[in-house]
Amino acid sequence: MTALIPDPGQRLLGELLNRGTVVVPVTRIGAAWVVGGLSAAAASVALLGALGVVLVLTQEGGTGAALAVAAGTALLLAVTVVALVLVRRGGHRPVGQWVLDARGVTVDGVGPVPWGDLLPPEHRMESAPRDDGYRRVLVMPLTEAGQQRALGLAPAQRRVLNEAVRPTVWGPRPLQTLLVRPTPELSQEELGAVLEQSRQAALTGRVPVPR
């Protein structure tokens, strides 16, 4: 991956190359946008309904009632805007951390996953973690050797590395990819660029071993 890395990503990469380790706070994927989108949709429906009532009441001469509905609509929109801001902020709060070093990637205490077991980041359609649907996410595929090594992890540990690894009637799914999550300052794609440059640096011996 040759994508440009923004300043926060450059700081992470620089710390890794200088100190040999860096801690990366991560957030949930799309939490703020999903809830925020639902709130915005609900507000739009309410606004359209209120405007319809205002038009009807105005035509019937109910100016006072129309003004009351308009005031209520304005209040609803104000509350919705505040809710969207709070939800978006909450969705960007760190809920875990990755540790990058010369050995590989440690996700919330699970690992390290060796750099040599990981391939460059790519987008894939993967199972959604909480329903039977699919979603397009950025992942770092595991090599065949990495997938074999991951079989030695407990199912709960595999799920830490990729929340799409759910139990089935045939047992836990094998771990095939490491799910790339966003940070408070970086998107999935931007962190993916940092991870790929970190992987290349580690595999070529440019990441020092912390003392």
N, C-alpha and C positions, 0 to 999 in steps of 0.2 A: 504494500500500500504506500503510495507516494503523496497522500493528501497532506496539505499544509497543516501544521499544528499551531493553534492559537497560543497566546502568551501563557495561560495557565498550564497548558500541556507542555510547553517548552520548559517551564519551571520544574514540572515533575520529572521530565526527561533529564534536565540538567542535574537535579538532585540525585537521581539514580546513577548517572555517570560520575558524579563527584564523590558521593558518599557510599555508593554501592547498595543502597536500599532506599525505598521511598514508600510512604503510606498514602494510599489513595482512598478518600471517602467516597462511597457510592450511594446512589439513591435507587428507588424503584423505577421501573420502566413505565413511563406514560401515566403514572398515577394521577398527577395533577390535571393532565389534559383530558383524561377520561371523565373524571368527576366534573371538571370545569365545563366540558362540552355538554354534559347532561344538564347542568345548572343553566347554561346559556340557552339550551333548547327549551327548557321549562319556562324560562323568563320570556322567550320569544312568543311562545304560545299564550302565556298570560297577557302579554302586551297586546297581541292581536285581538284577543277576546275583549280586553278592556276598551280598546279603540272602537270595536264594534258596538259596545254598549254605549259609549259616548256619542257616537253618531246617531244611534236610535233615539236616545234620550233628548239630544239636541233637536232632532226633527220633530219630536213630540212636545217640545217646549219645556222640557225639564232641565233648564240650565243649571239649577243648583245641584241636582243629582249628577249631571254630567261633570260639573266641576269636582264633586266629591270623588267620582270614579277616576278622574284625571289625577287628582292628588294621590289617591291610593296607588295608581299605576306608577307614579313618580317614586313613591316610597318603595314599592316592590323592586323597581329597577335599581334604586340606591342600595338596598339590602343585597340584591343579587351581585352587584359589582363588588361590594365588600366581601361577600362569600367567595367569589372567584379569586380575589387577591389572596385571601387567607388559604384557600385550597391549594393555589399554585405554590405559595410559600411552603406549605406543609409537604407538598409533593416533592420539593427539592431538598428536604432535610436529609442528611445522611442517615442511612439505616444499616450500614455495614462498612467494611473496609477491605481493601486489597493491599497486600504488601508485595512489592516487586523487588527482587534482588537478583544476584548473579545466578541463583539456582533456578528460579522460575517465579510463578505467581501463587501466592497464598490467599485464599478467599475466605474471609471470616474464620480464620484458624484452620481451614482445611487445605492441606498442601505441604510443601509447594508442588504445583504442577510443573514439571520440568519444561523449560523453553523448547527443548528438543522434541517434546511430545506434542507441541502445538504448531499449527499451520497458520498462514496469514489470515486475518479476519475476512469474513465474507457474509453477505446477507443470505438467510435461509428462511423458509417457512417451517416453523416448529410448532408443536402442540402448545396450546395455551395452558398455563399452569392450573387454572381453576374451572375449566369447562372443556367441552369436547371440540372446540374450535381450533383454529390455527392463527398464528400471527407471524409477521415478517420481522425478524430480529437480526442483530449483528452478533455473530459468534466467531470463536476461534476453533476450528475443527481439530479434533485429536487425531494424531497419526494412528496407524494400526497398533503400534507398540504402546502408544498412550492409552488407547481403548482397552487393551489387555491389562495394563497396569491399573486402570480405573476399576476393573472388576474386583480388585482387592479392597476397595472402599466400601464401607457400610452404605446401605441405601440412603440414609439420612445425609451422609456426607456427599454423595453424588448429587442430591437435590440442592445442596448448598452451592455446588459448582454450576448447576443448571436446574432451575426450578421446574422445568418441563419434564424432568425425570420422575414420573409418577409410578406408583405400584400398579401392576396389572394382575389379571387372574393367573398369568404365567410367571409372575414374579416381577421384581423391579426391572425397569428398562435399563439397558446398558448406557453408559455415558459416552456420547459421541462428540459433543461440543462443549466448549466453555462459553457460557452466556456473557456477553459484554454488556455491562450496565452503565448508565450515565453517571456523572458526578454533579455536584451543585454548580460547577462551572463549565463542564464539558458534556457534549452530547455523546451518544453511543459511538458515532462515527469518529468524533474527535478523540475520544479515549482509545478507540480502535487503532488510530494512527499512532498514538503514543505507545500502545502495546506492541505494535509491529516494529517500530523503531527500537524499542527496548529489547525485543526478541532478537533482532538482527545484531544489536550491540552485544548482547550476552553471548550469542553463538560465535561471535568473532573475538571474544575475550576482552571487550572494551568496558565491561562492567566490573569494577573492583570488588573483591570479597571483603565485607566489613570485618574489622578487627575487634 
